[in-house]
């Protein structure tokens, strides 16, 4: 009887400690502590990217003369203090041409036209051309193409299009808020910050 009571107390303590750790570090699946390295990324001059920014809710478009189909190697997300961050890492030295904009539902797969459910009240789409999210041998570089996120604003990520040098990334948000785009090199990255 005493052994069962001791075991019960141990599990209660372990559960409480785990919950406290999660709350303290904000480390639910798909998020990390605001002190994570992704929140501390510096610009190409070695300066900290300011945490406070105005941003926009309008379309952001930037053309680049990439001399090859850029391979999208990974898409990372992080919950930072005051904003949520998306980091898109590409191969090579050149960014693809990109368009970032809020889009209405439904989100469709570019090949089939099938609707893709996206959690949240707003959807931010990142279109990259010429780009692919797979190797030349056809292996996906991003295997988790439909993941739930647990940040204050970022709630969902889907990759509905990786077809004919066109990659579309869609992020479900809790609310349509201002965002900014920062281009970085070494490695080649697009950093997209969305306000809480």
C-alpha positions as CSV (number, residue, x, y, z in Angstrom):
1,X,0.0,0.0,0.0
2,X,2.8,2.4,1.0
3,X,4.7,1.4,-2.2
4,X,1.6,2.3,-4.4
5,X,1.2,5.7,-2.6
6,X,4.9,6.4,-3.1
7,X,4.6,5.6,-6.8
8,X,1.5,7.7,-7.2
9,X,3.3,10.7,-5.5
10,X,6.3,10.2,-7.8
11,X,4.2,10.3,-11.0
12,X,2.2,13.3,-9.7
13,X,5.5,15.1,-9.0
14,X,7.0,14.1,-12.4
15,X,3.8,15.3,-14.2
16,X,3.8,18.6,-12.4
17,X,7.5,19.1,-13.1
18,X,7.0,18.4,-16.8
19,X,4.1,20.9,-17.0
20,X,6.2,23.6,-15.2
21,X,9.1,23.0,-17.6
22,X,6.9,23.4,-20.6
23,X,5.3,26.6,-19.3
24,X,8.6,28.0,-18.3
25,X,10.3,27.3,-21.6
26,X,7.3,27.7,-23.9
27,X,8.5,24.4,-25.5
28,X,5.4,22.8,-27.0
29,X,5.7,20.8,-30.2
30,X,6.8,23.1,-33.1
31,X,8.0,25.9,-30.8
32,X,11.0,26.7,-28.7
33,X,12.2,29.1,-26.1
34,X,12.4,32.8,-27.2
35,X,16.1,32.5,-26.4
36,X,16.6,30.0,-29.2
37,X,19.3,30.7,-31.8
38,X,16.6,31.2,-34.5
39,X,15.3,34.2,-32.6
40,X,18.8,35.6,-32.4
41,X,19.7,35.5,-36.1
42,X,21.9,38.4,-37.2
43,X,21.9,40.2,-40.6
44,X,24.7,39.8,-43.1
45,X,26.6,42.6,-41.4
46,X,26.6,40.8,-38.1
47,X,24.0,43.1,-36.5
48,X,21.0,41.8,-34.6
49,X,17.7,42.0,-36.5
50,X,15.6,44.4,-34.5
51,X,12.8,42.8,-32.5
52,X,10.5,45.8,-33.1
53,X,9.4,46.5,-36.6
54,X,6.5,48.1,-38.5
55,X,6.0,45.4,-41.2
56,X,3.1,45.2,-43.7
57,X,0.0,43.3,-44.5
58,X,0.4,44.0,-48.2
59,X,2.0,41.9,-50.9
60,X,5.8,41.7,-50.8
61,X,7.4,40.7,-54.1
62,X,11.1,40.6,-55.0
63,X,12.5,39.3,-58.3
64,X,15.9,37.6,-58.3
65,X,17.9,36.3,-61.3
66,X,18.6,32.9,-59.9
67,X,20.7,31.0,-62.5
68,X,19.3,27.6,-61.5
69,X,16.3,26.0,-59.9
70,X,16.8,26.8,-56.2
71,X,16.4,23.9,-53.8
72,X,14.4,24.7,-50.7
73,X,16.3,22.7,-48.1
74,X,14.2,23.3,-44.9
75,X,11.4,25.4,-43.4
76,X,11.8,26.2,-39.7
77,X,9.5,28.1,-37.3
78,X,10.0,29.5,-33.9
79,X,8.0,31.5,-31.4
80,X,10.0,34.7,-30.4
81,X,9.2,37.5,-28.0
82,X,6.7,39.7,-29.8
83,X,6.7,37.9,-33.1
84,X,6.8,34.4,-34.7
85,X,9.6,33.6,-37.1
86,X,9.7,31.5,-40.3
87,X,13.1,30.6,-41.8
88,X,13.3,29.2,-45.3
89,X,16.8,27.9,-46.1
90,X,17.8,27.4,-49.8
91,X,20.9,26.0,-51.5
92,X,23.4,28.1,-53.5
93,X,24.0,31.8,-53.4
94,X,20.9,33.2,-55.1
95,X,17.5,33.7,-53.6
96,X,14.6,32.6,-55.9
97,X,12.0,35.2,-56.9
98,X,9.5,35.3,-54.1
99,X,6.0,36.7,-53.3
100,X,4.7,36.8,-49.8
101,X,1.0,37.7,-49.3
102,X,-2.2,36.9,-47.4
103,X,-4.5,34.7,-49.4
104,X,-8.2,33.6,-48.9
105,X,-9.4,30.1,-48.3
106,X,-9.5,27.5,-49.7
107,X,-5.8,26.6,-50.3
108,X,-5.4,24.1,-53.2
109,X,-2.8,21.6,-54.2
110,X,-1.3,23.0,-57.4
111,X,-1.2,19.6,-59.2
112,X,-4.6,18.1,-58.2
113,X,-6.6,21.2,-57.2
114,X,-7.7,19.4,-54.1
115,X,-8.5,21.7,-51.1
116,X,-5.9,21.6,-48.3
117,X,-7.2,22.4,-44.8
118,X,-5.2,25.0,-43.0
119,X,-5.8,25.8,-39.4
120,X,-6.2,29.4,-38.2
121,X,-8.1,32.6,-39.2
122,X,-5.7,33.9,-41.8
123,X,-3.3,32.4,-44.3
124,X,0.1,33.8,-45.3
125,X,1.5,32.3,-48.6
126,X,5.1,32.3,-49.6
127,X,5.6,31.6,-53.3
128,X,9.2,30.8,-54.6
129,X,10.2,30.5,-58.3
130,X,12.2,28.9,-59.8
131,X,12.4,26.5,-56.8
132,X,11.8,22.9,-55.8
133,X,11.4,21.3,-52.4
134,X,12.9,18.0,-53.6
135,X,16.2,16.8,-54.9
136,X,16.9,16.1,-58.6
137,X,16.4,12.5,-57.8
138,X,12.8,13.3,-56.6
139,X,13.4,12.9,-52.8
140,X,11.6,15.5,-50.7
141,X,13.9,17.9,-48.9
142,X,11.0,18.8,-46.6
143,X,9.3,15.6,-45.4
144,X,7.0,17.2,-42.9
145,X,4.8,19.1,-45.2
146,X,1.7,19.4,-43.0
147,X,2.5,20.3,-39.4
148,X,0.7,22.0,-36.6
149,X,2.5,24.9,-34.9
150,X,2.0,26.2,-31.4
151,X,3.1,29.8,-31.4
152,X,1.0,32.8,-30.4
153,X,0.2,33.5,-34.1
154,X,1.6,30.7,-36.2
155,X,-0.7,27.7,-36.0
156,X,-0.2,25.5,-39.1
157,X,2.3,24.9,-42.0
158,X,1.4,23.2,-45.2
159,X,3.3,22.8,-48.5
160,X,0.6,22.5,-51.1
161,X,2.8,23.1,-54.2
162,X,6.1,21.6,-55.3
163,X,5.6,21.4,-59.1
164,X,7.3,22.6,-62.2
165,X,9.8,24.9,-60.4
166,X,7.1,26.4,-58.3
167,X,7.0,26.0,-54.5
168,X,4.3,27.4,-52.3
169,X,4.4,27.5,-48.5
170,X,1.3,28.4,-46.6
171,X,1.1,29.3,-42.9
172,X,-2.1,29.3,-41.0
173,X,-2.2,32.2,-38.5
174,X,-4.4,33.0,-35.5
175,X,-4.9,36.6,-36.9
176,X,-3.8,38.6,-39.9
177,X,-0.9,40.7,-38.6
178,X,2.0,42.7,-40.1
179,X,5.0,40.8,-41.2
180,X,8.5,41.6,-42.6
181,X,10.9,39.7,-44.9
182,X,14.7,39.8,-44.4
183,X,17.0,38.2,-46.9
184,X,20.2,36.6,-45.6
185,X,23.2,34.8,-47.1
186,X,25.7,32.2,-45.9
187,X,23.4,30.2,-45.9
188,X,20.8,31.6,-48.3
189,X,17.7,32.2,-46.2
190,X,14.4,34.1,-46.2
191,X,13.4,35.2,-42.7
192,X,9.7,36.1,-42.3
193,X,8.6,37.6,-39.0
194,X,4.9,37.8,-38.2
195,X,3.7,39.9,-35.3
196,X,1.7,38.4,-32.4
